[in-house]
Amino acid sequence: MGLAGNLDIVDNVLLKSYRKTQGIFVDKKRGEDLAKRSSTVLRLITPSVHHQIKKLSGGNIQKVLLGQEIDSDPEVLITAICPGPRYRRRLQYL
C-alpha cells in the first residue's frame, strides 16, 4: 500500500492498520503514537506528525512509507539498499 498525499502522517500510518481493527472505529491515539515513534527513530524532518505527506521532501516520504511497512511487522522486508549498522540499530526500536 502506498501513501495518500492529501492526508497527514498519522492518517497514512493508520491506512495500513485499519483492517486489523474491530468495528468501525479507528484508534487515532495509536496512530499518533506510531507516527511519533517512527518520526523519532527514522529522523523524519517535519513540523509535526499532522503535516500533509505531499508537503514533505522525497526522502521523508520514503521514511514514512518505511515506518508504515515496518509497523505491519513483515516477515521479510526487501529494500533497494542495505542500511548501515547505525541505521539498523535505530530500526530495532520500531
Buried (B, 14 or more C-beta within 10 A) or exposed (E): EEBEEEBBBBBBBBBBBEEEEEEEEBEEEBBBBBBBBBBEBBEBEBEEBEBBBEEBEEEBBBBBBBBBBBBEEEEEEEEEEEEEEEEEEEBEEB
